[in-house]
Amino acid sequence: MSKEPVAVAGIGQTHHAAARRDVSLAGLVREAARRALDDAALTWTDIEAVVIGKAPDFFEGVMMPELHLADALGATGKPVLRVHTAGSVGGSTALVAANLVAARVHRTVLALAFEKQSESNAMWGLSLPVPFQPPLLAGAGGFFAPHVRAYIRRTGAPAGTGTLVAHKDRRNALKNPYAHLHEHGLTLEAVRNSPMLWDPIRYSETCPSSDGACAMVLTDRAGAARAPRPPAWVHGGAMRSEPTLFAGKDFVSPRAGRDCAADVYRQAGITDPRRQIDVAELYVPFSWYEPMWLENLGLAAEGEGWKLVESGATELDGDLPVNPSGGVLSTNPIGASGMLRFAEAALQVRGAAGEHQVPGARRALGHAYGGGAQFFAMWLVAAAPPTG
Amino acid sequence: MPEQLTAPLVVSFPFTRSLGPVQSAFLTGLRERVVLGVRAHDGRVLVPPAEYDPTTAEEIHELVEVGTTGTVTTWAWNPAPRPNQPLATPFAWVLVRLDGADTALLHALDAPGPEAVRTGARVRVRWAEQRTGAITDIACFEPHDGPETGHATPHHGTFTDPVTSLTAPARLDYTYTPGRAQTRHLGNLARHLLTGERCPSCRKVHVPPRGACPTCGVAATEQVVVGPRGTVTTFCVVNIKARNLAIDVPYVYAHIALDGADLALHGRIAGIPYDQVRMGLRVEPVWRDGDRHPDHYRPTGEPDADYDTYKRLL
């Protein structure tokens, strides 16, 4: 028996900010979930199961928050599942929910991911002082900066590529009312002159720390037929993992990322991703990761991701817009960041992305990664239902 | 087999919580010696209050004041209180349904012994002298000799200077044991010897050793001495100071492939101006007296390694 086609019938997100002190954790997830239900014109009773994702419990210090949040998500009497794959978790959560529908376990599932970083301690949550170990010498930016240098060395990319990406994403965010950073009047010059934090990564090339949540209603063909607005259809979805450190790991272009993309393209019948994909939302927490992922995902030839950036193709009006929402660089509630990528891909093919809509987008890629480039999750969504 | 190392690992953070409208009213009320509940759609009074109806999932706002006396619905004796629990002497954990409420609140009951506690016992709130807008504003419950009184009465839930957030200190105490492979490695490091393990299947040398090959999943048995010299494969210049790290910025955080190792480890480069560090730089470890791990790596003065010799390690 073939899989049930899966539709994204509702999408909701919070207004993201450095600190959402006006809401409790429950109030935060509620805001996103409510918007997703409203978008799908559904009520809590229409939801059969809830799948939640967030970063490690240490972040907010609420152990098993899915239990505490069940009331706010209308999960009484329903299955609640928690997904846990570090920064990629928002993507994985959407895929677990989609698989429940595809397998006909449930007809309509609410997927939700969140982080309230203002009430957490991401730095210490990620780097506990383990006895007998030398102290960690840098935070997340320091961890990824050497890989950026390796990318530059491997491809001969000019120093300004990261600046171009950061400037683009922050300008895209100005068109997204939900984005955390709205840096009006930010010039390329200002990005270029922002302080060098972890050379070669500058301040303006790094993601912020945000409070926010994202939710999606995933449903079957019957649910899609009842939906008041056109859904996005899932044509492919995959997850891949690999160790953080091992002999032979390619930190610049991890194999797990390449394999994950290949699986998604195979499912979706994509043979030429550069031409067949209209828009991509990639998990880019440091601007240099845009050209790196373009190559890793087969959207640019090896060594040529930076050329695609320089050509302007990834701008909102280019022929392969990347991160029209403003991306992780403009909004980063860690647990939700992956789902925001998946949700933006779906918004684009539904034609519902507002001012950051890519005209005529028919196929979109949503991408997330997490850990030390350890977990990958991607989906490809389209305006038309899958055939066959 | 070497002696097992162990050490305490304490994880302790002061987390903050934004309370939202309902919890804010509840905790501010406690500060004012008022216990508030919320009325659910089915008419039940929930204490402590919830923001969302547990049955219908709708928002609920209708605050009510309940009594400060109540009835124990169930209990468990705590013979050995831990630090920061409500009472320092043995006490009962109790679920108390306050008069006027339909659900029960978890708290402590001050009682001389388990024989003095029973389901159905009447109890009353003992308020803390210093109240800040927290559940600990109820110091505990104590036995109360009186019938069930009072019922829920409407309450506006507004107070001057409401509590809108709280700080929740959390602490976890672990005993950390590094395991056999790492213990052996740490013993070697104390003798300034850098060691790795060769996988019997793929023949790759992993540093630091972990007892098994992460790629092949088989136990590694062969110890290999690596380095001490190595090559900087890539690096970044750190310009922002990390907490609890007594290193002046800028400094160089590098990936260093020790000679004979098949992946790079991480270390700091010194003994050379930070802006002269480069990929391919040849370095060696420098230990400070008594330290187990190298403090940093410094240039050996050898010619730089050719890119082709280390590019597979990036």
Interface residues (C-beta under 8 A of the other chain):
Chain A: R20 R21 D22 V23 S24 L25 A26 G27 R30 W44 F58 E60 G61 V62 D71 A72 L73 G74 T76 K116 S118 E119 S120 N121 M123 W124 G125 L128 P129 V130 P131 F132 Q133 P134 P135 L136 L137 A138 G139 G142 A145 P146 H147 V148 R149 A150 R153 R154 P195 M196 L197 W198 D199 P200 I201 P243 L245 F246 A247 G248 K249 D250 F251 V252
Chain B: L5 A7 P8 L9 V11 F13 F15 T16 R17 S18 L19 G20 Q23 A50 E51 Y52 D53 P54 T55 T56 A57 E58 T164 S165 A168 A170 Y176 P178 Q182 L186 C199 C202 K204 V205 H206 C213 P214 T215 T233 T234 F235 C236 V237 V238 N239 I240 A242 R243 N244 L245 I247 P250 Y251 Y253 A254 H255 D262 L263 H266 G267 R268 M279 R292 H293 P294 Y307 K311 R312 L314
